[in-house]
């Protein structure tokens, strides 16, 4: 049996899953003992032209897998003695603006293992036109976030860490990030069809076209340009990634025959930092995600019309790369399991020791949100209006917990469906495939943070009732009914009463109607209009479309009207001819309209906060 024949079972598995999940095209490359033993293209890079995927020529957008190149670029500078991993970021970017800076110094190592603790910044990440693009320095200059955790305390995966790391590479090397990576990583590794330039997808022939599946038909997703190539700008081929992954399974005893020194390669594959003892960690580039008891190092990338995964299996001295031109994360972990099973694992897992009793499982229950979620833009509304995770105890086994994704779902912690977790020890829980989650406690001993040991190792803070999806939905519903009744009642008051109503009640009716229409439209316009592959475009672009701008102008208008209504309500009490009931109703509306303005301001919907 040849080495290729040996992997026909995985080949058949992947082909079947592509058909089951309607994947237009994909590439799979497997490396064992430092050599590519299997590489094959599946489906089409372009459905319109019928061009098949070629593992040597077809380039795929890999989004966050780009972070591997960024980590290697930083480690290359460390090897050269130009910088150190424990150096403070301020040394290289003294003008980095953090609205609420951490008490501890932010170090370079915190960027590579995503323990920076910085609030995420989505807006400005992508653009539809290359001409609208930003440099990394301009992108970071527009950052208005804060430190939500001290460096090293929690995993806060996001674009900011890689953006800052990319800017450090530019500052230390004296050249652009793209040029440095091209010269120091891609060329020496023989990665001939890999690039990081925001427009490089247009400069390469046979780049896979991104698609989404809508109504049973494939729809081409707009080509996007990255303003943060160090975080999500790379395109590459199966052949090129095979050459890169060949470096990781083996760690040479001496540097010099690879791109990085043995010490730097070890930094990328050795056990990484973890927010909770016993939980898998994050290395300088990879996330530890055990499967069936095997140590698996993963770097995933997901974006509109694309998904990719680079995986290293140290136990088997192997690694593989998968890229697709449709976003569908389900196939990734399934493929990892299939490869592990073919490499010799039985596919079963038993940690041993059994479960332990947990005192009061209800202490963990509640709603949780990403700790690094954006708090300064409309992205806050997207999070709070839909919710993220709910933790509850299992009715059938009250020692076990259930973690349920809500609304928008979850990607950072890989909670894509309801899962059941049994206790291993206090604050540490395990699911049936060996994945782990853990809870951190505050100074009062109460669980306040949930940390995942899979996916991007997302960490989630427990939110109060006032920030729960239920509370925000209930308030929005109450305001909706109130404004509807006011909009219907105001004409009756204006035209059906003997006493003159005047301008104040006309203004009241207009304000009520505008607020009602805003509430009706905001959900569909903000969350869905311009959505790309199910991802709301509002998250990523600095310049939303004109319809969204019109909708977001409404609260600014009604806020001005509300302050006028408050003035009119004060004046109304001095008008003897106005009935008491009308004065009370008018004042009540003014107060509730003001409360609605505060509600919108808290959700960052009052104005153009992208």
C-alpha positions as CSV (number, residue, x, y, z in Angstrom):
1,X,0.0,0.0,0.0
2,X,1.4,3.4,-1.0
3,X,1.3,6.4,1.4
4,X,-1.4,7.9,-0.8
5,X,-3.6,4.8,-0.8
6,X,-3.4,4.8,3.0
7,X,-5.3,8.1,3.1
8,X,-8.0,7.1,0.7
9,X,-10.4,6.6,3.7
10,X,-9.9,10.2,4.8
11,X,-10.2,11.3,1.2
12,X,-13.6,9.5,1.0
13,X,-14.7,11.0,4.3
14,X,-13.9,14.5,3.2
15,X,-15.6,14.0,-0.2
16,X,-18.7,12.8,1.5
17,X,-18.8,15.7,4.0
18,X,-18.3,18.2,1.2
19,X,-21.4,16.9,-0.5
20,X,-23.3,16.7,2.8
21,X,-22.5,20.3,3.8
22,X,-22.6,21.7,0.2
23,X,-19.0,22.9,0.0
24,X,-18.2,24.2,-3.5
25,X,-14.4,23.7,-3.2
26,X,-11.7,22.7,-0.8
27,X,-8.1,21.7,-0.5
28,X,-6.6,19.2,2.0
29,X,-2.9,18.7,2.6
30,X,-1.4,16.2,5.0
31,X,2.2,16.2,6.3
32,X,3.8,13.3,8.2
33,X,7.4,13.2,9.4
34,X,8.2,16.5,7.7
35,X,6.9,15.4,4.3
36,X,3.7,16.0,2.4
37,X,2.2,12.6,2.0
38,X,-1.3,13.6,0.7
39,X,-2.6,16.7,-1.1
40,X,-5.7,16.9,-3.1
41,X,-8.2,19.5,-4.3
42,X,-12.0,19.0,-4.2
43,X,-14.8,20.6,-6.1
44,X,-14.3,24.0,-7.8
45,X,-12.5,27.2,-7.1
46,X,-15.1,28.9,-9.3
47,X,-18.5,27.5,-10.0
48,X,-19.0,30.0,-12.9
49,X,-16.0,28.9,-14.8
50,X,-16.0,25.3,-13.6
51,X,-12.3,25.5,-12.7
52,X,-11.4,22.7,-10.3
53,X,-9.4,23.2,-7.2
54,X,-5.7,22.5,-7.7
55,X,-3.7,22.0,-4.4
56,X,-0.6,23.6,-6.1
57,X,-2.3,26.6,-7.8
58,X,-5.6,27.4,-6.1
59,X,-5.2,30.1,-3.4
60,X,-7.7,30.3,-0.6
61,X,-8.5,33.1,1.8
62,X,-7.5,31.8,5.3
63,X,-8.5,34.8,7.6
64,X,-7.2,34.2,11.2
65,X,-4.8,31.4,10.1
66,X,-2.8,34.5,8.9
67,X,-1.8,34.9,12.6
68,X,0.7,32.0,12.2
69,X,2.8,34.1,9.8
70,X,2.6,37.1,12.2
71,X,3.8,34.9,15.1
72,X,6.7,33.6,12.9
73,X,7.7,37.1,11.9
74,X,7.9,38.2,15.5
75,X,9.9,35.1,16.5
76,X,12.2,35.7,13.5
77,X,13.1,39.1,14.9
78,X,13.5,37.5,18.4
79,X,16.0,35.0,16.8
80,X,17.9,37.8,15.2
81,X,18.2,39.5,18.6
82,X,16.2,42.6,17.5
83,X,13.6,42.2,20.2
84,X,12.4,40.0,23.0
85,X,9.1,38.3,23.8
86,X,9.1,39.9,27.3
87,X,9.6,43.4,25.9
88,X,6.9,45.9,26.7
89,X,4.7,46.8,23.7
90,X,5.1,50.5,24.6
91,X,8.8,50.2,23.7
92,X,7.9,49.8,20.1
93,X,4.5,51.6,19.9
94,X,4.7,54.4,22.4
95,X,1.6,56.1,21.0
96,X,-0.7,53.1,21.4
97,X,-4.0,54.5,22.7
98,X,-6.0,52.4,25.2
99,X,-8.9,54.3,26.7
100,X,-8.5,52.5,30.0
101,X,-5.0,51.0,30.1
102,X,-4.1,48.0,32.1
103,X,-2.2,48.3,35.4
104,X,0.4,45.7,34.3
105,X,2.6,46.2,31.3
106,X,1.4,44.7,28.0
107,X,4.2,42.5,26.6
108,X,4.9,41.1,23.1
109,X,4.3,37.5,24.3
110,X,0.7,38.6,25.3
111,X,0.0,39.5,21.7
112,X,1.2,36.1,20.3
113,X,-0.8,34.0,22.8
114,X,-3.8,36.3,22.8
115,X,-3.7,37.1,26.5
116,X,-3.5,40.8,25.8
117,X,-6.8,41.5,27.6
118,X,-7.8,44.2,25.1
119,X,-11.4,45.0,24.0
120,X,-12.1,43.8,20.4
121,X,-12.3,46.3,17.5
122,X,-14.4,45.0,14.6
123,X,-15.2,48.1,12.6
124,X,-12.6,49.0,10.0
125,X,-11.3,45.4,9.7
126,X,-12.5,44.9,6.2
127,X,-13.4,47.0,3.2
128,X,-15.2,46.3,0.0
129,X,-12.9,48.5,-2.1
130,X,-9.1,48.4,-1.9
131,X,-9.0,52.2,-2.3
132,X,-10.8,52.6,1.0
133,X,-8.2,50.5,2.9
134,X,-6.2,51.6,5.9
135,X,-2.7,50.9,6.9
136,X,-2.1,49.0,10.0
137,X,-0.9,52.1,11.8
138,X,-4.1,54.0,10.7
139,X,-6.2,51.1,11.9
140,X,-4.6,51.0,15.3
141,X,-4.7,54.8,15.6
142,X,-8.5,54.6,15.3
143,X,-8.7,52.1,18.2
144,X,-10.9,53.4,21.1
145,X,-11.1,50.3,23.2
146,X,-10.0,49.5,26.7
147,X,-8.2,46.8,28.6
148,X,-11.0,44.5,29.9
149,X,-8.5,42.2,31.6
150,X,-5.0,42.5,32.8
151,X,-2.4,41.0,30.4
152,X,-1.9,37.3,31.0
153,X,-5.2,36.8,32.9
154,X,-7.6,35.6,30.2
155,X,-7.6,34.7,26.5
156,X,-9.0,37.6,24.5
157,X,-8.6,36.4,20.9
158,X,-9.1,39.1,18.3
159,X,-7.8,41.3,15.6
160,X,-6.1,43.9,17.8
161,X,-3.4,41.6,19.1
162,X,-2.3,40.6,15.7
163,X,-2.6,44.1,14.4
164,X,-0.3,45.4,17.1
165,X,2.1,42.6,16.5
166,X,2.2,43.4,12.8
167,X,3.0,47.1,13.6
168,X,5.8,46.0,15.9
169,X,7.3,44.0,13.1
170,X,7.2,47.1,10.9
171,X,8.7,49.3,13.7
172,X,11.6,46.9,14.4
173,X,12.4,45.8,10.9
174,X,12.0,49.2,9.3
175,X,10.0,47.8,6.4
176,X,6.3,47.0,5.8
177,X,4.9,43.9,7.4
178,X,4.0,42.4,4.1
179,X,7.5,42.9,2.7
180,X,9.1,41.5,5.8
181,X,7.0,38.3,5.8
182,X,7.4,37.8,2.1
183,X,11.2,38.1,2.4
184,X,11.7,36.3,5.7
185,X,9.0,33.6,5.7
186,X,7.4,33.0,2.3
187,X,10.5,33.1,0.0
188,X,12.8,30.9,2.2
189,X,9.9,28.4,2.8
190,X,9.2,28.1,-0.9
191,X,5.7,29.4,-0.5
192,X,5.3,30.8,-4.0
193,X,1.6,31.5,-4.0
194,X,1.1,32.9,-0.6
195,X,0.7,36.7,0.1
196,X,-0.5,39.1,2.7
197,X,-1.2,42.3,0.7
198,X,-4.9,43.4,1.0
199,X,-5.2,43.2,-2.8
200,X,-3.2,40.1,-3.4
201,X,-6.2,38.0,-4.1
202,X,-6.7,40.1,-7.2
203,X,-3.1,39.8,-8.2
204,X,-3.1,36.0,-8.3
205,X,-4.7,33.8,-10.8
206,X,-7.0,31.0,-9.7
207,X,-8.0,32.4,-6.3
208,X,-10.9,30.5,-4.9
209,X,-14.2,32.5,-5.2
210,X,-16.0,32.8,-1.9
211,X,-19.6,31.6,-1.7
212,X,-22.6,31.4,0.6
213,X,-25.6,29.1,0.3
214,X,-28.9,30.9,0.2
215,X,-32.2,29.2,-0.6
216,X,-30.4,26.2,-2.0
217,X,-28.3,28.2,-4.4
218,X,-24.7,29.3,-4.2
219,X,-24.3,33.1,-4.1
220,X,-20.9,34.7,-4.7
221,X,-19.8,36.7,-1.7
222,X,-18.2,40.1,-2.4
223,X,-14.4,40.1,-2.5
224,X,-13.1,41.7,0.7
225,X,-9.9,43.6,1.4
226,X,-8.2,43.4,4.8
227,X,-7.0,46.4,6.6
228,X,-5.2,44.2,9.1
229,X,-3.2,41.7,6.9
230,X,-1.3,40.5,10.0
231,X,-4.6,39.3,11.5
232,X,-6.7,38.1,8.5
233,X,-5.2,39.1,5.2
234,X,-3.5,36.0,3.8
235,X,-4.3,33.8,0.8
236,X,-2.4,30.6,0.3
237,X,-2.5,27.1,-1.4
238,X,-2.5,23.6,0.0
239,X,1.0,23.1,-1.4
240,X,2.4,26.1,0.3
241,X,0.9,25.3,3.7
242,X,2.2,21.8,3.5
243,X,5.7,23.3,3.3
244,X,5.0,25.5,6.3
245,X,3.5,22.7,8.4
246,X,6.5,20.5,7.7
247,X,8.5,22.7,10.1
248,X,6.3,22.0,13.1
249,X,6.1,18.3,13.7
250,X,9.8,18.0,14.1
251,X,11.8,20.3,16.3
252,X,15.5,20.2,15.1
253,X,18.2,20.0,17.8
254,X,19.9,23.0,16.2
255,X,18.6,26.0,14.3
256,X,19.8,27.1,10.9
257,X,18.2,24.5,8.7
258,X,14.7,26.0,9.1
259,X,13.1,29.4,9.0
260,X,13.2,29.7,12.8
261,X,15.5,28.5,15.6
262,X,14.7,25.3,17.5
263,X,13.8,27.5,20.5
264,X,11.3,29.6,18.5
265,X,9.7,26.5,17.0
266,X,9.3,25.1,20.5
267,X,7.5,28.3,21.5
268,X,4.9,27.6,18.8
269,X,4.3,24.0,19.8
270,X,5.1,23.8,23.5
271,X,2.2,23.9,26.1
272,X,0.9,27.5,26.1
273,X,-0.6,30.0,28.5
274,X,-3.9,29.1,30.1
275,X,-6.2,31.3,32.2
276,X,-7.1,28.4,34.5
277,X,-4.8,25.5,35.6
278,X,-5.7,22.3,33.9
279,X,-7.3,24.0,30.9
280,X,-5.6,23.7,27.5
281,X,-3.5,26.8,26.6
282,X,-2.5,29.0,23.7
283,X,1.0,28.9,22.3
284,X,2.8,31.5,20.2
285,X,0.5,30.9,17.3
286,X,-1.6,27.8,18.0
287,X,-4.6,26.8,20.2
288,X,-4.4,23.6,22.1
289,X,-7.6,21.6,21.4
290,X,-7.4,18.0,22.7
291,X,-9.5,15.4,20.8
292,X,-9.9,11.9,22.2
293,X,-7.0,12.4,24.5
294,X,-4.6,13.6,21.7
295,X,-2.9,16.9,21.9
296,X,-4.0,18.9,18.9
297,X,-2.6,22.3,18.0
298,X,-5.1,24.3,15.8
299,X,-5.2,27.7,14.1
300,X,-8.6,28.3,12.5
301,X,-9.8,31.1,10.2
302,X,-13.4,31.9,9.4
303,X,-14.8,34.7,7.4
304,X,-17.5,35.6,4.7
305,X,-17.3,32.8,2.1
306,X,-14.3,31.1,3.5
307,X,-13.0,28.8,6.3
308,X,-9.6,27.3,6.9
309,X,-7.6,25.3,9.5
310,X,-4.0,24.6,10.1
311,X,-3.4,21.7,12.5
312,X,-0.4,20.1,14.1
313,X,-0.5,16.7,15.8
314,X,2.8,16.4,17.8
315,X,2.0,12.9,19.1
316,X,2.0,11.6,15.5
317,X,4.7,14.0,14.1
318,X,2.1,15.1,11.6
319,X,0.0,18.1,10.5
320,X,-2.6,19.0,8.0
321,X,-4.3,22.0,6.3
322,X,-7.9,22.4,5.1
323,X,-9.3,25.4,3.3
324,X,-12.8,25.9,1.8
325,X,-14.5,28.6,-0.3
326,X,-17.7,28.4,1.8
327,X,-17.9,29.1,5.5
328,X,-18.9,25.9,7.4
329,X,-17.1,25.1,10.6
330,X,-18.7,21.7,11.2
331,X,-16.4,19.9,8.9
332,X,-13.2,21.0,10.6
333,X,-13.3,19.1,13.8
334,X,-14.8,16.1,12.1
335,X,-11.8,16.0,9.8
336,X,-9.4,16.3,12.7
337,X,-11.0,13.3,14.3
338,X,-10.8,11.3,11.0
339,X,-7.1,12.0,10.6
340,X,-6.4,11.1,14.3
341,X,-8.2,7.8,13.9
342,X,-6.3,7.0,10.7
343,X,-3.0,7.8,12.4
344,X,-3.7,5.2,14.9
345,X,-5.9,6.5,17.7
346,X,-8.9,4.3,18.6
347,X,-11.3,7.2,18.5
348,X,-12.4,6.6,22.1
349,X,-11.5,8.6,25.2
350,X,-11.7,8.0,28.9
351,X,-9.9,10.3,31.2
352,X,-10.5,8.0,34.1
353,X,-11.3,8.9,37.7
354,X,-15.0,9.4,37.1
355,X,-17.0,12.5,37.9
356,X,-17.0,14.4,41.2
357,X,-19.9,15.9,43.1
358,X,-20.4,19.6,42.6
359,X,-21.8,21.7,45.4
360,X,-24.7,23.8,44.1
361,X,-24.4,23.7,40.3
362,X,-26.7,26.6,40.1
363,X,-23.8,28.9,41.1
364,X,-22.6,28.6,37.5
365,X,-25.9,29.3,35.8
366,X,-26.6,32.5,34.0
367,X,-25.9,34.3,30.7
368,X,-22.4,34.9,29.5
369,X,-20.8,37.2,26.9
370,X,-17.3,37.6,25.5
371,X,-15.2,39.5,27.9
372,X,-13.5,41.4,24.9
373,X,-16.8,42.3,23.3
374,X,-16.9,45.8,21.9
375,X,-18.5,48.3,24.3
376,X,-18.1,51.4,22.2
377,X,-20.0,50.7,19.0
378,X,-23.2,49.3,17.7
379,X,-21.5,45.9,18.0
380,X,-22.5,46.1,21.7
381,X,-26.2,46.1,20.6
382,X,-25.6,43.1,18.5
383,X,-24.2,41.2,21.5
384,X,-26.7,42.3,24.1
385,X,-29.8,42.0,21.9
386,X,-29.2,38.4,21.0
387,X,-27.2,37.0,23.9
388,X,-24.3,34.6,23.5
389,X,-24.2,31.7,26.0
390,X,-26.5,30.4,28.7
391,X,-25.3,28.0,31.3
392,X,-27.9,25.9,33.2
393,X,-27.8,22.7,35.1
394,X,-29.1,19.5,33.4
395,X,-32.6,18.6,34.6
396,X,-31.8,14.9,34.2
397,X,-28.5,15.1,36.1
398,X,-28.2,18.2,38.3
399,X,-24.5,17.7,38.8
400,X,-23.9,18.3,35.1
401,X,-24.1,21.6,33.3
402,X,-25.5,22.5,29.8
403,X,-24.0,25.3,27.8
404,X,-26.4,26.6,25.2
405,X,-25.5,29.1,22.5
406,X,-28.0,31.9,22.0
407,X,-29.0,34.2,19.2
408,X,-25.9,35.0,17.2
409,X,-24.3,31.8,18.5
410,X,-20.6,31.4,19.4
411,X,-17.4,30.9,17.5
412,X,-14.6,31.8,19.8
413,X,-15.3,29.0,22.3
414,X,-16.7,26.6,19.7
415,X,-20.1,26.4,21.4
416,X,-22.2,25.9,18.2
417,X,-24.8,23.6,19.7
418,X,-26.1,22.7,23.1
419,X,-23.5,20.6,25.0
420,X,-23.5,18.7,28.3
421,X,-20.6,18.9,30.7
422,X,-19.8,16.7,33.7
423,X,-17.7,17.8,36.6
424,X,-14.1,16.6,37.0
425,X,-13.4,18.8,40.0
426,X,-14.7,22.1,41.3
427,X,-14.9,24.7,38.5
428,X,-13.6,22.2,35.9
429,X,-16.0,20.4,33.5
430,X,-15.5,18.0,30.6
431,X,-17.7,16.9,27.7
432,X,-17.8,13.5,26.1
433,X,-14.9,14.1,23.6
434,X,-12.5,15.3,26.2
435,X,-12.9,19.0,25.8
436,X,-12.7,21.1,28.9
437,X,-14.3,24.3,30.3
438,X,-13.5,26.0,33.5
439,X,-14.8,28.8,35.7
440,X,-12.9,31.5,37.4
441,X,-14.0,33.0,40.7
442,X,-14.0,36.7,41.8
443,X,-12.7,38.1,45.1
444,X,-15.9,37.0,46.8
445,X,-15.5,33.4,45.7
446,X,-18.4,33.6,43.1
447,X,-18.0,32.1,39.6
448,X,-17.8,35.1,37.2
449,X,-16.0,33.9,34.1
450,X,-16.3,30.9,31.8
451,X,-13.2,29.8,29.9
452,X,-13.3,27.4,27.0
453,X,-10.6,24.9,26.3
454,X,-11.5,24.6,22.6
455,X,-12.0,26.7,19.5
456,X,-10.3,30.1,20.0
457,X,-10.4,29.5,23.8
458,X,-13.0,32.2,24.3
459,X,-13.5,33.6,27.8
460,X,-16.9,34.9,28.8
461,X,-18.0,37.0,31.7
462,X,-21.3,36.5,33.5
463,X,-23.6,39.4,32.8
464,X,-26.1,41.0,35.2
465,X,-29.9,40.9,34.5
466,X,-29.8,44.4,33.1
467,X,-27.5,43.2,30.2
468,X,-29.3,40.0,29.5
469,X,-30.9,39.4,26.2
470,X,-34.2,38.8,27.9
471,X,-34.1,42.1,29.7
472,X,-33.2,44.1,26.6
473,X,-35.7,42.3,24.5
474,X,-38.4,43.0,27.1
475,X,-37.6,46.7,27.3
476,X,-37.6,47.0,23.5
477,X,-41.0,45.3,23.4
478,X,-42.4,47.6,26.1
479,X,-41.1,50.7,24.3
480,X,-42.5,49.4,21.0
481,X,-46.0,49.0,22.4
482,X,-45.9,52.3,24.2
483,X,-44.8,54.2,21.1
484,X,-47.4,52.4,19.0
485,X,-50.2,53.4,21.4
486,X,-48.9,57.0,21.5
487,X,-48.7,57.2,17.7
488,X,-52.3,56.0,17.4
489,X,-53.6,58.2,20.3
490,X,-52.0,61.5,19.3
491,X,-54.2,62.1,16.2
492,X,-57.3,61.4,18.4
493,X,-56.1,64.0,20.9
494,X,-55.2,66.5,18.2
495,X,-58.4,66.2,16.2
496,X,-60.9,64.8,18.6
497,X,-60.7,67.1,21.6
498,X,-62.4,70.5,22.2
499,X,-59.3,72.0,23.8
500,X,-56.5,73.0,21.4
501,X,-53.6,70.6,21.4
502,X,-51.1,72.7,19.4
503,X,-47.6,72.0,18.3
504,X,-46.5,69.9,21.4
505,X,-49.0,67.1,20.6
506,X,-48.1,67.2,16.9
507,X,-44.4,66.8,18.0
508,X,-45.5,64.0,20.4
509,X,-47.2,62.1,17.6
510,X,-44.2,62.5,15.2
511,X,-41.7,61.4,17.9
512,X,-43.8,58.3,18.8
513,X,-44.2,57.3,15.2
514,X,-40.4,57.7,14.4
515,X,-39.4,55.8,17.5
516,X,-41.8,53.0,16.6
517,X,-40.5,52.8,13.0
518,X,-36.9,52.8,14.3
519,X,-37.6,49.9,16.6
520,X,-39.2,47.9,13.9
521,X,-36.4,48.5,11.4
522,X,-33.3,48.4,13.5
523,X,-33.3,44.7,14.0
524,X,-33.4,43.9,10.3
525,X,-31.3,46.8,9.1
526,X,-28.5,46.6,11.6
527,X,-28.2,42.9,11.9
528,X,-29.1,41.8,8.4
529,X,-28.8,44.5,5.8
530,X,-25.7,44.0,3.8
531,X,-24.9,40.8,5.6
532,X,-22.2,38.7,3.9
533,X,-22.5,35.0,4.3
534,X,-24.7,35.4,7.4
535,X,-22.2,37.8,9.0
536,X,-23.6,41.3,9.6
537,X,-21.4,43.7,7.6
538,X,-21.9,46.4,10.1
539,X,-19.3,44.6,12.3
540,X,-16.5,45.1,10.0
541,X,-16.9,48.1,7.8
542,X,-16.3,51.8,8.7
543,X,-18.8,53.0,6.0
544,X,-22.2,51.3,6.3
545,X,-24.7,51.7,3.4
546,X,-26.9,54.8,3.1
547,X,-30.1,53.0,4.3
548,X,-28.4,52.2,7.6
549,X,-27.2,55.8,8.0
550,X,-30.8,57.0,7.5
551,X,-32.1,54.6,10.1
552,X,-29.4,55.6,12.6
553,X,-30.3,59.3,12.1
554,X,-33.7,58.7,13.5
555,X,-32.7,58.5,17.2
556,X,-30.7,61.7,16.8
557,X,-33.9,63.5,15.5
558,X,-36.1,62.0,18.2
559,X,-33.6,62.8,20.9
560,X,-33.8,66.4,19.9
561,X,-37.6,66.2,19.9
562,X,-37.6,64.6,23.3
563,X,-35.8,67.4,24.9
564,X,-38.3,69.8,23.3
565,X,-41.1,67.7,24.7
566,X,-39.6,67.9,28.2
567,X,-39.6,71.7,27.9
568,X,-43.2,71.7,26.6
569,X,-44.3,69.4,29.5
570,X,-43.0,71.9,32.0
571,X,-44.8,74.7,30.1
572,X,-48.0,72.6,29.9
573,X,-48.4,72.7,33.7
574,X,-48.6,76.4,33.6
575,X,-51.5,76.4,31.1
576,X,-54.7,76.5,33.0
577,X,-56.8,75.5,30.0
578,X,-55.1,72.2,29.5
579,X,-56.9,69.3,31.3
580,X,-55.0,67.6,34.1
581,X,-55.2,64.2,32.4
582,X,-53.6,65.6,29.2
583,X,-50.8,67.2,31.3
584,X,-50.1,63.9,33.0
585,X,-50.2,61.9,29.7
586,X,-47.9,64.5,28.0
587,X,-45.4,64.4,30.9
588,X,-45.5,60.6,31.0
589,X,-44.7,60.4,27.3
590,X,-41.8,62.9,27.7
591,X,-40.3,61.0,30.6
592,X,-40.6,57.6,28.8
593,X,-39.3,59.1,25.6
594,X,-36.3,60.4,27.6
595,X,-35.8,56.9,29.1
596,X,-35.9,55.5,25.6
597,X,-33.1,57.9,24.6
598,X,-31.0,56.7,27.5
599,X,-31.8,53.0,26.5
600,X,-30.5,53.7,23.0
601,X,-27.4,55.5,24.3
602,X,-26.6,52.5,26.5
603,X,-26.8,50.2,23.5
604,X,-24.7,52.6,21.4
605,X,-27.5,53.2,19.0
606,X,-27.7,56.9,19.5
607,X,-25.7,58.2,16.6
608,X,-23.1,56.8,14.2
609,X,-21.0,54.6,16.4
610,X,-19.4,52.2,14.0
